[in-house]
Amino acid sequence: MVLRSNLTCIILTCLLAVSGQPMAGTMIIDDRSTGTLKSSHFGQWRLVTDQVMGGRSSGELVADQYLGRACLRMRGRVSTENNGGFVQLALDLADGKQLDGSGYTGLELEVAGNGERYNLHLRTSELWLPWQSYRAEFVAGPKWRKISIPFSAFEAYRTRSEFNPAKLIRIGVVAIGRPFDADLCVGRVFFYKE
């Protein structure tokens, strides 16, 4: 009976590794199992554009499938007209309360896209102004790829506050800073620990 139990555990571990599911030492933010804009463990993803402050960028956010994987797909046109310049896929964490990510190394995302540069923005409860964030850049090519971004790689933007992963309140995946057409698919999102 013990041998059968051990064999079952080994098989399950191999299946998880082959399926690409996050393993021990992770906290899932969204595994795309809902098939909607709702994340699997937090609130609802939403689209935010610079139109909230008079800009001219536009976009759409849908639950989609890309190369056989469930994803969030953000498409749009980033325009720098009228002091604009972003289209963002945003998720508030823990119902607006702080989420403690200090036990983790950083964030991992599965992404695919049109070969453009995108940003990952984190906000903490220590930031007051809407343009403040901690930022890291990545490229999303046409094939699915898992990117790992350690918290140490995030740079403060328009704030002198040190980044504190124990006080996370929002994640944003952003097309920003220059005129271009955005087409980005985001699969699973999770905190990882090395």
Buried (B, 14 or more C-beta within 10 A) or exposed (E): EEEEEEEEEEEEEEEEEEEEEBEEEBBBBBBBEBEEBBBBBBBEBEBBBBBEEEBBBBBEBEBBEBEEBBBBBBBBBBBBEEEBBBBBBBBBBBEEEBBEBEEBBBBBBBBBBBEBBBBBBBBBBBBEEEEBBBBBBBEBEEEBBBBEBBBEBBEBEEBEEEBBBEBBBBBBBBBBEEEBEBBBBBBBBBBBEE
